[in-house]
Amino acid sequence: MNDVTEPKSGNADPVFWEKARAHLVRYGGEFAPFIAERAQGSFMWDATGRRILDFCSGQMSAILGHSHPEIAEVVRRTVGELDHLYSTILPRPVVSFAPSRRPGRALGGAGARKPGARASRLHRRGIQ
């Protein structure tokens, strides 16, 4: 079943917004007033075809860009083999990312900012 509605009136599609407001959780404010249709590199395009510089997406998209060809190929290949498991079940690719020197830390949100801030402070003090 394909439950995606076709764009009827660009960003003002009433069916899209009614469904979004009724069923999706908002984190920290209202939804952006446009419908994102696609993204590539540092940009996304809305339902009217307007190109928008993306300053807001997650760390991966901000650093590498949307739809990076190498990442898209790895994701396609990996999802074809094994896409998602319960968090207590470990596949080899997940463990292969573990650092070999010491226990790793989460690299999302504050877990990504703290090591960077510490490295910056040490660098300013001349400790490397």
N, C-alpha and C positions, 0 to 999 in steps of 0.2 A: 504494500500500500504506500503510495507516495502522497504524503500529507503536506507537501510544500505548495503554497499558493503561488500562482503566476502573478508577477507585478501588474497591477491594474491601473494605478495612477501614480507611478513613481514612488517617491518617499512618502506620499500621503495615503498609501494603500490602506483603507479602513479595515479590511479583513485581517491583514497582517498585524496592525497595531492593536486591534481588539483582542486577538488571540495572544499576543505577547503580554499585554497588560493583565489578562485573565489568568495566565498559566505560568509565567516566568518570574523568578525571584529577582528583585533589584538589589544591587549592592551599592550603597552609598549614593543614591540619587536617582534621577529619572533616566530613562534610556536616551541615548543620543538621538537627535531628531532626523535620522536618515537610516535607510536600509542598506547595509553593506552587501554588495553583490559579489565582489571578488577582490583579491589582494595579490600584489606581486611586488617584491622588493620592499621599499619603504612606503609604498602607497596602497590605498584601497580605492575602490570606485563604488559610488552609491547607485541607487536605482534609476537615477537620471543620467548616469554616465559621468558624473562629476568626479574628478580625481582629487583625492584628499591625502595629504601627508599624514601618516599614522604615527602620532606621538604617544599613543595610549596602550597599545597592545603589550603582551607579555615580553619578558626579557629576551626570549629566543627570537621573536619577530623583530624586536628593536635592534638586536645585534646582527642577525643574519638576514633579515628581511623575510617577507612572506614568500612562499612557494619557491624557495631556493631549490634549484634542480637536483643537486646531490642529496639534499635532505628528503625531498619528495620521492626520489628513487629508493632510498633506504627504507622510508616508511612504507612505500608500496610493497617492497620485497618482504619486509618484516611482518607486516599485517597479513600477508599471504601465508606466513608460517605460524605466527603466534602473536595475537594482538593484545590481549589484556588478561591478567590473572589476578586472583585475590592477593592482597598484599603480603600474605605469609607464604606464598608459593613463589619460589625464585627460579627464573630461567637463567641460562648462562649469559645472555647479553647484558642483563642487569648487573650481575656480579662482575662482569668484565670491566665495568666503569668504576669499580671501587678502587680507590688509590692504593698503591702498593706500599707506601711508607707508613701511613698511620690511619686510624679510623677516619672515615669521611663525615661530612656534615651535609645537611640538606642545603641545596643551592637554589632555594626559592624564597622570595620575600625577605624577611630580616636575616635569614640564614645566609643569603647571598650578600647582603650589605655589610654585615659585621666583619667578615674576613677582609673585605676591600677597605673598610674604614681603618682597620688595624694596620694593614699593609701601608696605607697612606700615612698614618701617624708615625710608623717606624721609619719610613722613607724620609719624612720631614726632619726627623731627629738624626738622620744619617746612619741608621741601623739597617743593614740589608741582609 
